[in-house]
Amino acid sequence: MSDSLLTAKGTAVARPGINRWWVLIAVAVGVLFLVASLLPRRFFLAFFAGLLVLPVALAASDRKRFFLIILVLALPLGVSKTFAFTPSTYFRSVFGYTVSLPYLAMLALYCIWIFRRVFLKQPMPMSTRGLLPLAGLFGMAVISTALISEPAASKMYAVFDLFALVLSVLLFIYMASEIREKSELRLVVTLIIVIGVLQALIAIGQNLTGTFLGLGFLGARKPITGYLGLMTLSRVTGTLGHPAALAEFFDFIIPISFSLLFYPMSRPLKLLLGLAVICEFIGTGMSYSRGGIFWTIVASGAILLFHLCRRLGLARGAFTALSICVLSGFLLIVVPNPLQKGLFRTEPGTAYGRLPLMTVAYNMISHHPWLGVGLNNYVPVALKYDFTPEQLTRSWNSAVHNVYLFLAGEIGLIGLFFFLSLVATVLWRLWPTVLAADPLIACVGLGVLAALLVSLLHWLTDLSPWSSARFFWFMLGLAVAVRRLADASSEITPGTPAAAAG
């Protein structure tokens, strides 16, 4: 009671003056601010944003939803800090213990989860769907890391990648376990559309200006040159850092946004969502990624066919969908647009170069079939198995542009088996949701299913560091959550083949 006085009636009255605790807090914050001002601009801005976010988080009535919003909004941002940074002349998935901004929000979400479970005694069960193949995948990653016979530096890089895989697994488990209400699913889906539109607008701005719009502190990089005949194309990066990463981002975003066009909503909202989908298609077109554009268009056509057949019947729905697809395909070919330019981009060197890289991958896997060469160690070892006339690995510092061969090369065919088992388990459980009676569950379920399939097909011809592909792990966890929500509310229509499959 040092900062108050007692009246004759025993009532506490504030003593005039300044509370010393607030002075100490102000001094501490001031010192931290001065120290942070000495950091590079991107880290100073991250620190300053954290100071702004903290009081809002403490004041939020539902902190779980607050940090969930931060998590989703931060997913496409390249704001990160790498500890023990170790540069390498070879391609690596990661170069240290990298902590990205979304994982800070995930840490807060896990703290809330643990607090509610331990102290408030609330039931917070963890989803077990897919955990067995996930444990096998992680176990193979650990074994391949432990058995690396190359120099110690290679084992160090493997540990870096193992740390990235741990963060990805935690993201999957949280999304699979803690999206418990339809209102939370609606929130996540809305945010997915928002970040899709934002990245599309950034991509359009980068394409028009030929710059990265000064967003380097958020992960943007300078546009990369591509070619369409004699025409030079500027392949933009958004804030994902590379055109291929931007295309992979839209692999996940567009199918969900497009599927939600068939969700019952007011006309103004549907018009707004339609504009968002068009904007996202333009964004993926400006990445000029052939694989991403092709599979996204195919998935959109399949979503259109499914929804129209469900509403109009098989014959009328198929005819209507076919008519729309033919008209859209004609416009796509005739009218100049980014999707057309990306599909017909002519870079025979990069396209043909994938074949020798696959041959090298086959040679490597043949020599290390079960355990692989170790995480984050693919390219240095690939040089030993390049028996092709082109000797491409000596001039193209990249791994094979096929994620499955890349994964098998790193952790062996056993690791690839566990990875495919995990994906198959999630997709098999997700499929029945597309026939759910609830339109939100049905539209989101179909969108997530299509998004995962687009990504998996795109990975046949492109390279993605699978262990740190946070959008993939995020969407995989969301797929488990969608099925659990459908089961909890008995939304799957009884008597359908999907209900029997579930």
RODO-2510 file (C-alpha; in nm, 4 decimals, decimal comma):
residues 502
     n   res          X          Y          Z
     1     m     0,0000     0,0000     0,0000
     2     s     0,3083     0,2204    -0,0515
     3     d     0,1447     0,4113    -0,3377
     4     s    -0,1842     0,4965    -0,1564
     5     l    -0,3109     0,6626     0,1609
     6     l    -0,5814     0,5428     0,4011
     7     t    -0,8557     0,7874     0,4992
     8     a    -1,0320     0,7823     0,8343
     9     k    -1,2902     0,5450     0,6891
    10     g    -1,0206     0,3098     0,5656
    11     t    -1,0662     0,3957     0,1984
    12     a    -0,7536     0,3810    -0,0135
    13     v    -0,6699     0,7038    -0,1951
    14     a    -0,3991     0,7191    -0,4597
    15     r    -0,0912     0,9064    -0,3502
    16     p     0,0139     1,1809    -0,5946
    17     g     0,3328     1,1090    -0,7863
    18     i     0,4729     0,8558    -1,0317
    19     n     0,4581     0,4809    -0,9746
    20     r     0,8206     0,3606    -0,9738
    21     w     0,7297     0,0304    -1,1393
    22     w     0,5980     0,2106    -1,4440
    23     v     0,9204     0,4117    -1,4532
    24     l     1,1277     0,0911    -1,4483
    25     i     0,9142    -0,0637    -1,7214
    26     a     0,9440     0,2508    -1,9352
    27     v     1,3220     0,2567    -1,8895
    28     a     1,3503    -0,1134    -1,9779
    29     v     1,1398    -0,0683    -2,2921
    30     g     1,3470     0,2373    -2,3873
    31     v     1,6736     0,0452    -2,3484
    32     l     1,5394    -0,2448    -2,5551
    33     f     1,4245    -0,0006    -2,8215
    34     l     1,7705     0,1604    -2,8384
    35     v     1,9381    -0,1802    -2,8634
    36     a     1,6953    -0,2897    -3,1336
    37     s     1,7645     0,0280    -3,3313
    38     l     2,1192    -0,1028    -3,3867
    39     l     1,9852    -0,4148    -3,5609
    40     p     1,9330    -0,4413    -3,9379
    41     r     1,6148    -0,2748    -4,0565
    42     r     1,4115    -0,5939    -4,1030
    43     f     1,4828    -0,7118    -3,7476
    44     f     1,4188    -0,3669    -3,6015
    45     l     1,0836    -0,3534    -3,7774
    46     a     1,0006    -0,7026    -3,6510
    47     f     1,0902    -0,5984    -3,2954
    48     f     0,8910    -0,2762    -3,3225
    49     a     0,5913    -0,4655    -3,4625
    50     g     0,6201    -0,7060    -3,1695
    51     l     0,6018    -0,4174    -2,9242
    52     l     0,2852    -0,2992    -3,0970
    53     v     0,1307    -0,6462    -3,1097
    54     l     0,1996    -0,7367    -2,7448
    55     p    -0,0475    -0,4962    -2,5769
    56     v    -0,3122    -0,5825    -2,8365
    57     a    -0,2602    -0,9526    -2,7652
    58     l    -0,2908    -0,8984    -2,3919
    59     a    -0,6094    -0,6969    -2,4418
    60     a    -0,7681    -0,9463    -2,6838
    61     s    -1,0639    -1,1334    -2,5374
    62     d    -0,9768    -1,4482    -2,7366
    63     r    -0,5996    -1,4725    -2,7568
    64     k    -0,6097    -1,8028    -2,9412
    65     r    -0,7924    -1,6443    -3,2337
    66     f    -0,5685    -1,3393    -3,2198
    67     f    -0,2500    -1,5450    -3,2599
    68     l    -0,4196    -1,7700    -3,5144
    69     i    -0,4793    -1,4586    -3,7253
    70     i    -0,1126    -1,3621    -3,6869
    71     l    -0,0048    -1,7140    -3,7827
    72     v    -0,2029    -1,7255    -4,1067
    73     l    -0,1227    -1,3677    -4,2107
    74     a     0,2492    -1,4289    -4,1526
    75     l     0,2672    -1,7584    -4,3463
    76     p     0,3721    -1,6015    -4,6806
    77     l     0,6159    -1,3535    -4,5243
    78     g     0,9874    -1,4207    -4,5412
    79     v     1,0637    -1,2565    -4,2072
    80     s     1,2950    -1,4909    -4,0204
    81     k     1,6050    -1,5113    -3,8060
    82     t     1,8675    -1,7780    -3,8691
    83     f     2,0835    -1,8788    -3,5747
    84     a     2,4236    -2,0417    -3,6323
    85     f     2,4086    -1,9257    -3,9940
    86     t     2,6582    -2,1280    -4,1989
    87     p     2,6914    -2,0389    -4,5685
    88     s     2,7627    -2,3104    -4,8225
    89     t     2,8623    -2,3177    -5,1886
    90     y     2,6075    -2,5969    -5,2447
    91     f     2,2307    -2,5829    -5,2606
    92     r     2,0850    -2,6357    -4,9123
    93     s     1,7321    -2,6349    -4,7805
    94     v     1,8373    -2,4270    -4,4806
    95     f     2,1660    -2,2791    -4,3619
    96     g     2,1072    -2,2714    -3,9877
    97     y     1,8392    -2,2877    -3,7218
    98     t     1,5813    -2,0700    -3,8961
    99     v     1,2840    -1,9356    -3,7012
   100     s     1,0221    -1,7622    -3,9155
   101     l     0,7609    -1,5158    -3,7960
   102     p     0,4685    -1,7647    -3,8207
   103     y     0,6443    -1,9973    -3,5778
   104     l     0,6532    -1,7261    -3,3115
   105     a     0,2749    -1,7061    -3,3353
   106     m     0,2649    -2,0873    -3,3234
   107     l     0,4725    -2,0803    -3,0040
   108     a     0,2154    -1,8482    -2,8439
   109     l    -0,0653    -2,0792    -2,9575
   110     y     0,1066    -2,3813    -2,8032
   111     c     0,1512    -2,1898    -2,4757
   112     i    -0,2229    -2,1143    -2,4735
   113     w    -0,2970    -2,4799    -2,5513
   114     i    -0,0779    -2,6054    -2,2669
   115     f    -0,2112    -2,3446    -2,0222
   116     r    -0,5739    -2,4410    -2,0890
   117     r    -0,4903    -2,8105    -2,0654
   118     v    -0,2740    -2,8022    -1,7501
   119     f    -0,4076    -2,5130    -1,5449
   120     l    -0,7690    -2,4787    -1,6574
   121     k    -0,8156    -2,8568    -1,6903
   122     q    -0,9936    -2,8140    -2,0224
   123     p    -1,0127    -3,1182    -2,2529
   124     m    -0,7545    -3,0500    -2,5243
   125     p    -0,6990    -3,3843    -2,7001
   126     m    -0,4319    -3,4063    -2,9675
   127     s    -0,5320    -3,5476    -3,3057
   128     t    -0,3749    -3,8846    -3,3773
   129     r    -0,4599    -3,8920    -3,7488
   130     g    -0,1460    -3,9632    -3,9516
   131     l     0,0863    -3,9705    -3,6499
   132     l     0,2128    -4,3238    -3,7195
   133     p     0,3492    -4,2553    -4,0718
   134     l     0,4620    -3,9134    -3,9485
   135     a     0,6654    -4,0811    -3,6733
   136     g     0,8162    -4,3157    -3,9330
   137     l     0,9068    -4,0223    -4,1581
   138     f     1,0684    -3,8320    -3,8734
   139     g     1,2483    -4,1449    -3,7560
   140     m     1,3996    -4,1993    -4,1004
   141     a     1,5128    -3,8356    -4,1065
   142     v     1,6868    -3,8843    -3,7722
   143     i     1,8476    -4,2128    -3,8799
   144     s     1,9737    -4,0718    -4,2099
   145     t     2,1192    -3,7755    -4,0201
   146     a     2,2926    -3,9967    -3,7640
   147     l     2,4452    -4,2256    -4,0293
   148     i     2,5930    -3,9568    -4,2558
   149     s     2,9462    -4,0698    -4,3379
   150     e     3,0454    -3,7470    -4,5101
   151     p     3,2422    -3,4680    -4,3338
   152     a     3,1072    -3,3257    -4,0087
   153     a     2,9794    -3,0152    -4,1906
   154     s     2,7256    -3,2290    -4,3769
   155     k     2,5906    -3,3654    -4,0510
   156     m     2,5603    -3,0096    -3,9193
   157     y     2,3481    -2,9069    -4,2197
   158     a     2,1356    -3,2179    -4,1670
   159     v     2,0693    -3,1112    -3,8076
   160     f     1,9629    -2,7682    -3,9378
   161     d     1,7093    -2,9343    -4,1674
   162     l     1,5941    -3,1689    -3,8913
   163     f     1,5145    -2,8616    -3,6808
   164     a     1,3095    -2,7209    -3,9717
   165     l     1,1223    -3,0523    -3,9954
   166     v     1,0413    -3,0382    -3,6216
   167     l     0,8811    -2,6940    -3,6664
   168     s     0,6822    -2,8200    -3,9659
   169     v     0,5576    -3,1221    -3,7716
   170     l     0,4506    -2,8973    -3,4837
   171     l     0,2591    -2,6773    -3,7281
   172     f     0,0816    -2,9840    -3,8696
   173     i    -0,0094    -3,1167    -3,5248
   174     y    -0,1450    -2,7824    -3,4059
   175     m    -0,3628    -2,7238    -3,7125
   176     a    -0,4892    -3,0828    -3,7012
   177     s    -0,5746    -3,0637    -3,3310
   178     e    -0,6772    -2,7081    -3,2476
   179     i    -0,9153    -2,5979    -3,5233
   180     r    -1,2118    -2,7207    -3,3191
   181     e    -1,5031    -2,5010    -3,4213
   182     k    -1,6593    -2,4091    -3,7529
   183     s    -1,6149    -2,0427    -3,6634
   184     e    -1,2382    -2,1024    -3,6424
   185     l    -1,2438    -2,2815    -3,9769
   186     r    -1,4360    -1,9891    -4,1277
   187     l    -1,1775    -1,7493    -3,9847
   188     v    -0,8828    -1,9463    -4,1259
   189     v    -1,0428    -1,9749    -4,4699
   190     t    -1,1197    -1,6017    -4,4782
   191     l    -0,7583    -1,5244    -4,3906
   192     i    -0,6372    -1,7623    -4,6622
   193     i    -0,8332    -1,5619    -4,9195
   194     v    -0,6986    -1,2350    -4,7753
   195     i    -0,3324    -1,3368    -4,7973
   196     g    -0,3967    -1,4691    -5,1491
   197     v    -0,5292    -1,1319    -5,2651
   198     l    -0,2469    -0,9432    -5,0909
   199     q     0,0205    -1,1575    -5,2558
   200     a    -0,1525    -1,1226    -5,5926
   201     l    -0,1576    -0,7426    -5,5610
   202     i     0,2100    -0,7425    -5,4632
   203     a     0,2916    -0,9662    -5,7621
   204     i     0,1013    -0,7364    -5,9984
   205     g     0,2807    -0,4320    -5,8565
   206     q     0,6185    -0,6010    -5,8920
   207     n     0,5400    -0,6953    -6,2512
   208     l     0,4302    -0,3443    -6,3460
   209     t     0,7283    -0,1720    -6,1830
   210     g     0,9972    -0,4343    -6,2469
   211     t     1,1078    -0,4042    -5,8832
   212     f     1,0369    -0,5829    -5,5568
   213     l     0,8563    -0,2688    -5,4288
   214     g     1,1030    -0,2227    -5,1435
   215     l     0,9602    -0,5257    -4,9621
   216     g     1,2930    -0,6989    -4,9125
   217     f     1,2440    -0,6866    -4,5347
   218     l     0,9338    -0,9068    -4,5846
   219     g     1,1155    -1,1613    -4,8013
   220     a     1,0678    -1,0170    -5,1508
   221     r     1,3510    -1,0545    -5,4020
   222     k     1,4276    -0,9010    -5,7387
   223     p     1,2225    -1,0407    -6,0293
   224     i     1,3850    -1,3275    -6,2203
   225     t     1,4075    -1,3194    -6,5995
   226     g     1,2193    -1,5714    -6,8127
   227     y     1,1556    -1,5877    -7,1863
   228     l     0,8614    -1,6271    -7,4244
   229     g     1,0223    -1,6551    -7,7660
   230     l     1,2100    -1,3259    -7,8084
   231     m     1,0092    -1,1591    -7,5312
   232     t     1,1616    -1,1199    -7,1857
   233     l     0,9355    -1,2039    -6,8921
   234     s     0,9828    -1,0675    -6,5414
   235     r     0,9041    -1,3535    -6,3019
   236     v     0,7998    -1,1922    -5,9739
   237     t     0,8437    -1,3378    -5,6257
   238     g     0,5815    -1,1727    -5,4037
   239     t     0,7201    -1,1990    -5,0512
   240     l     0,7977    -1,5710    -5,0976
   241     g     1,1492    -1,5082    -5,2322
   242     h     1,1254    -1,7064    -5,5588
   243     p     0,8741    -1,7380    -5,8470
   244     a     0,8414    -2,1147    -5,7904
   245     a     0,7619    -2,0543    -5,4226
   246     l     0,5014    -1,7925    -5,5215
   247     a     0,3413    -2,0393    -5,7646
   248     e     0,3367    -2,3088    -5,4954
   249     f     0,1687    -2,0606    -5,2603
   250     f    -0,1137    -2,0082    -5,5132
   251     d    -0,1359    -2,3867    -5,5602
   252     f    -0,2853    -2,3914    -5,2103
   253     i    -0,4799    -2,0651    -5,2204
   254     i    -0,6678    -2,0699    -5,5518
   255     p    -0,8504    -2,4074    -5,5197
   256     i    -0,9927    -2,3077    -5,1811
   257     s    -1,0956    -1,9611    -5,3010
   258     f    -1,2483    -2,1024    -5,6207
   259     s    -1,4408    -2,3754    -5,4385
   260     l    -1,5915    -2,1188    -5,1999
   261     l    -1,7548    -1,9448    -5,4976
   262     f    -2,0178    -2,2192    -5,4688
   263     y    -2,0812    -2,1510    -5,0992
   264     p    -2,4169    -1,9768    -5,0340
   265     m    -2,3519    -1,6068    -4,9682
   266     s    -2,4925    -1,2676    -5,0555
   267     r    -2,4459    -1,1368    -5,4088
   268     p    -2,2037    -0,8564    -5,3081
   269     l    -1,9835    -1,1030    -5,1161
   270     k    -1,9849    -1,3478    -5,4068
   271     l    -1,8891    -1,0691    -5,6474
   272     l    -1,6071    -0,9662    -5,4134
   273     l    -1,4854    -1,3258    -5,3881
   274     g    -1,5007    -1,3600    -5,7664
   275     l    -1,2766    -1,0550    -5,8040
   276     a    -1,0406    -1,2062    -5,5455
   277     v    -1,0170    -1,5320    -5,7443
   278     i    -0,9449    -1,3420    -6,0677
   279     c    -0,6769    -1,1439    -5,8863
   280     e    -0,5200    -1,4644    -5,7533
   281     f    -0,5154    -1,6213    -6,1014
   282     i    -0,3355    -1,3129    -6,2328
   283     g    -0,0892    -1,3433    -5,9435
   284     t    -0,0016    -1,7053    -6,0167
   285     g     0,0210    -1,6187    -6,3865
   286     m     0,2871    -1,3592    -6,3111
   287     s     0,5035    -1,6235    -6,1480
   288     y     0,5183    -1,7775    -6,4993
   289     s     0,5471    -2,1222    -6,3431
   290     r     0,4311    -2,3734    -6,6054
   291     g     0,3604    -2,6527    -6,3587
   292     g     0,1780    -2,4312    -6,1105
   293     i    -0,0407    -2,2642    -6,3749
   294     f    -0,1270    -2,5903    -6,5519
   295     w    -0,2273    -2,7892    -6,2450
   296     t    -0,4167    -2,4965    -6,0915
   297     i    -0,6251    -2,4631    -6,4088
   298     v    -0,6893    -2,8386    -6,4141
   299     a    -0,7940    -2,8351    -6,0472
   300     s    -1,0271    -2,5403    -6,1036
   301     g    -1,1932    -2,7260    -6,3907
   302     a    -1,2379    -3,0350    -6,1703
   303     i    -1,3882    -2,8239    -5,8892
   304     l    -1,6278    -2,6604    -6,1357
   305     l    -1,7307    -3,0013    -6,2737
   306     f    -1,7895    -3,1457    -5,9253
   307     h    -2,0028    -2,8577    -5,7992
   308     l    -2,2117    -2,8315    -6,1162
   309     c    -2,2735    -3,2070    -6,1314
   310     r    -2,3808    -3,2038    -5,7678
   311     r    -2,6221    -2,9160    -5,8274
   312     l    -2,7518    -2,9853    -6,1791
   313     g    -2,7107    -3,3588    -6,2103
   314     l    -2,4423    -3,5533    -6,3918
   315     a    -2,5430    -3,4887    -6,7537
   316     r    -2,6397    -3,1201    -6,7249
   317     g    -2,3546    -3,0456    -6,4890
   318     a    -2,0939    -3,2118    -6,7145
   319     f    -2,2269    -3,0322    -7,0246
   320     t    -2,2313    -2,6937    -6,8500
   321     a    -1,8827    -2,7429    -6,7030
   322     l    -1,7455    -2,8550    -7,0407
   323     s    -1,8965    -2,5513    -7,2129
   324     i    -1,7457    -2,3130    -6,9576
   325     c    -1,4056    -2,4850    -6,9803
   326     v    -1,4026    -2,4711    -7,3626
   327     l    -1,4925    -2,1015    -7,3627
   328     s    -1,2351    -2,0265    -7,0922
   329     g    -0,9691    -2,2271    -7,2772
   330     f    -1,0423    -2,0373    -7,6003
   331     l    -1,0079    -1,7023    -7,4222
   332     l    -0,6925    -1,8235    -7,2479
   333     i    -0,5290    -1,9065    -7,5818
   334     v    -0,6565    -1,6136    -7,7892
   335     v    -0,6448    -1,3214    -7,5447
   336     p    -0,2914    -1,2285    -7,4240
   337     n    -0,2691    -1,2816    -7,0487
   338     p    -0,0141    -1,3889    -6,7831
   339     l    -0,1497    -1,7457    -6,7655
   340     q    -0,0982    -1,7913    -7,1395
   341     k     0,2540    -1,6499    -7,1255
   342     g     0,3449    -1,8709    -6,8322
   343     l     0,2105    -2,1891    -6,9959
   344     f     0,3962    -2,1267    -7,3223
   345     r     0,7142    -1,9902    -7,1692
   346     t     1,0061    -2,1164    -7,3809
   347     e     1,3205    -2,1946    -7,1857
   348     p     1,4312    -2,5279    -7,3330
   349     g     1,7430    -2,5329    -7,1185
   350     t     1,5617    -2,5305    -6,7854
   351     a     1,2898    -2,7653    -6,9106
   352     y     1,5272    -3,0218    -7,0592
   353     g     1,7694    -2,9848    -6,7685
   354     r     1,5235    -3,1598    -6,5395
   355     l     1,5820    -3,4902    -6,7206
   356     p     1,9577    -3,5181    -6,6489
   357     l     1,8913    -3,4155    -6,2890
   358     m     1,6410    -3,7024    -6,2610
   359     t     1,9005    -3,9419    -6,4030
   360     v     2,1490    -3,8284    -6,1370
   361     a     1,8805    -3,8787    -5,8703
   362     y     1,8183    -4,2328    -5,9967
   363     n     2,1910    -4,3097    -5,9763
   364     m     2,2106    -4,1741    -5,6218
   365     i     1,9033    -4,3619    -5,5021
   366     s     2,0363    -4,6830    -5,6605
   367     h     2,3513    -4,6545    -5,4460
   368     h     2,1683    -4,5432    -5,1280
   369     p     1,8216    -4,6993    -5,1646
   370     w     1,7071    -4,7409    -4,8034
   371     l     1,8549    -4,4619    -4,5922
   372     g     1,9543    -4,1985    -4,8491
   373     v     2,2489    -3,9613    -4,8216
   374     g     2,1127    -3,7563    -4,5322
   375     l     1,8982    -3,4478    -4,4899
   376     n     2,0240    -3,1294    -4,6549
   377     n     2,3093    -3,3220    -4,8178
   378     y     2,1696    -3,3965    -5,1626
   379     v     2,3628    -3,1635    -5,3954
   380     p     2,7162    -3,2204    -5,2550
   381     v     2,6733    -3,5974    -5,2934
   382     a     2,4964    -3,5717    -5,6317
   383     l     2,8218    -3,4601    -5,7933
   384     k     2,9593    -3,8131    -5,7436
   385     y     2,6699    -3,9707    -5,9328
   386     d     2,6511    -3,7375    -6,2319
   387     f     2,7521    -3,9709    -6,5153
   388     t     2,5432    -3,7820    -6,7735
   389     p     2,7086    -3,6253    -7,0816
   390     e     2,5840    -3,2801    -6,9756
   391     q     2,7454    -3,2903    -6,6281
   392     l     2,4685    -3,0494    -6,5332
   393     t     2,5166    -3,0672    -6,1570
   394     r     2,8566    -2,8997    -6,1953
   395     s     2,7041    -2,5861    -6,3456
   396     w     2,3469    -2,5890    -6,2087
   397     n     2,3645    -2,5685    -5,8304
   398     s     2,0283    -2,7292    -5,7660
   399     a     1,8711    -3,0541    -5,6551
   400     v     1,6458    -3,2650    -5,8754
   401     h     1,3212    -3,0902    -5,9715
   402     n     1,1046    -3,3693    -5,8382
   403     v     1,0268    -3,3603    -5,4676
   404     y     0,9746    -3,7372    -5,4425
   405     l     1,3135    -3,8191    -5,5932
   406     f     1,4661    -3,5449    -5,3798
   407     l     1,3094    -3,6901    -5,0661
   408     a     1,4116    -4,0473    -5,1564
   409     g     1,7652    -3,9282    -5,2231
   410     e     1,7859    -3,7615    -4,8820
   411     i     1,6196    -4,0158    -4,6520
   412     g     1,5780    -4,3215    -4,8744
   413     l     1,2873    -4,5153    -5,0168
   414     i     1,1692    -4,6055    -4,6665
   415     g     1,1373    -4,2362    -4,5845
   416     l     0,9525    -4,1775    -4,9121
   417     f     0,7143    -4,4614    -4,8234
   418     f     0,6289    -4,3023    -4,4880
   419     f     0,5811    -3,9619    -4,6523
   420     l     0,3432    -4,1012    -4,9141
   421     s     0,1623    -4,3007    -4,6436
   422     l     0,1075    -3,9824    -4,4435
   423     v    -0,0296    -3,7968    -4,7456
   424     a    -0,2497    -4,0899    -4,8510
   425     t    -0,3900    -4,1233    -4,4973
   426     v    -0,4879    -3,7564    -4,4820
   427     l    -0,6350    -3,7467    -4,8340
   428     w    -0,8360    -4,0665    -4,7808
   429     r    -0,9853    -3,9272    -4,4627
   430     l    -1,0526    -3,5892    -4,6271
   431     w    -1,2369    -3,7228    -4,9327
   432     p    -1,5750    -3,7886    -4,7623
   433     t    -1,6034    -3,4222    -4,6597
   434     v    -1,6682    -3,3174    -5,0204
   435     l    -2,0133    -3,4800    -4,9880
   436     a    -2,0926    -3,3182    -4,6535
   437     a    -2,4416    -3,1767    -4,6013
   438     d    -2,2989    -2,8553    -4,4588
   439     p    -2,1955    -2,6319    -4,7538
   440     l    -1,9010    -2,4785    -4,5657
   441     i    -1,7524    -2,8199    -4,4851
   442     a    -1,8152    -2,9421    -4,8404
   443     c    -1,6667    -2,6371    -5,0149
   444     v    -1,3640    -2,6126    -4,7877
   445     g    -1,3093    -2,9894    -4,7928
   446     l    -1,3067    -2,9973    -5,1735
   447     g    -1,0853    -2,6889    -5,1886
   448     v    -0,8283    -2,8298    -4,9465
   449     l    -0,8328    -3,1681    -5,1232
   450     a    -0,7748    -3,0004    -5,4611
   451     a    -0,5045    -2,7736    -5,3148
   452     l    -0,3070    -3,0680    -5,1763
   453     l    -0,3415    -3,2623    -5,5022
   454     v    -0,2276    -2,9608    -5,7075
   455     s     0,0784    -2,9237    -5,4871
   456     l     0,1610    -3,2953    -5,5036
   457     l     0,1299    -3,2966    -5,8842
   458     h     0,3302    -2,9747    -5,9180
   459     w     0,6056    -3,1383    -5,7116
   460     l     0,6566    -3,3917    -5,9909
   461     t     0,8368    -3,1258    -6,1953
   462     d     0,9545    -2,8721    -5,9403
   463     l     1,1795    -2,8447    -5,6385
   464     s     1,0551    -2,7612    -5,2906
   465     p     1,2397    -2,8114    -4,9604
   466     w     0,9758    -3,0542    -4,8313
   467     s     1,0931    -3,0429    -4,4689
   468     s     1,0388    -2,6664    -4,4403
   469     a     0,7424    -2,6252    -4,6807
   470     r     0,5222    -2,4664    -4,4153
   471     f     0,2209    -2,4110    -4,6448
   472     f     0,2121    -2,7825    -4,7224
   473     w     0,2249    -2,8832    -4,3544
   474     f    -0,0267    -2,6118    -4,2633
   475     m    -0,2719    -2,7368    -4,5279
   476     l    -0,2150    -3,1010    -4,4337
   477     g    -0,3139    -3,0197    -4,0742
   478     l    -0,6135    -2,8171    -4,1919
   479     a    -0,7307    -3,1208    -4,3921
   480     v    -0,7366    -3,3317    -4,0750
   481     a    -0,9272    -3,0570    -3,8921
   482     v    -1,1917    -3,0324    -4,1657
   483     r    -1,2636    -3,4059    -4,1456
   484     r    -1,2843    -3,3950    -3,7667
   485     l    -1,5324    -3,1064    -3,7808
   486     a    -1,7431    -3,3014    -4,0289
   487     d    -1,7398    -3,6087    -3,8045
   488     a    -1,8194    -3,4089    -3,4914
   489     s    -2,1336    -3,2583    -3,6417
   490     s    -2,2322    -3,5717    -3,8392
   491     e    -2,2299    -3,3618    -4,1543
   492     i    -2,1427    -3,6422    -4,3963
   493     t    -2,4587    -3,7517    -4,5711
   494     p    -2,5591    -4,1016    -4,4487
   495     g    -2,5756    -4,3791    -4,7019
   496     t    -2,3309    -4,2241    -4,9481
   497     p    -2,0164    -4,4064    -5,0640
   498     a    -1,8147    -4,1349    -4,8910
   499     a    -1,9801    -4,2049    -4,5576
   500     a    -1,9021    -4,5746    -4,5957
   501     a    -1,5388    -4,4894    -4,6809
   502     g    -1,5073    -4,2812    -4,3655
***
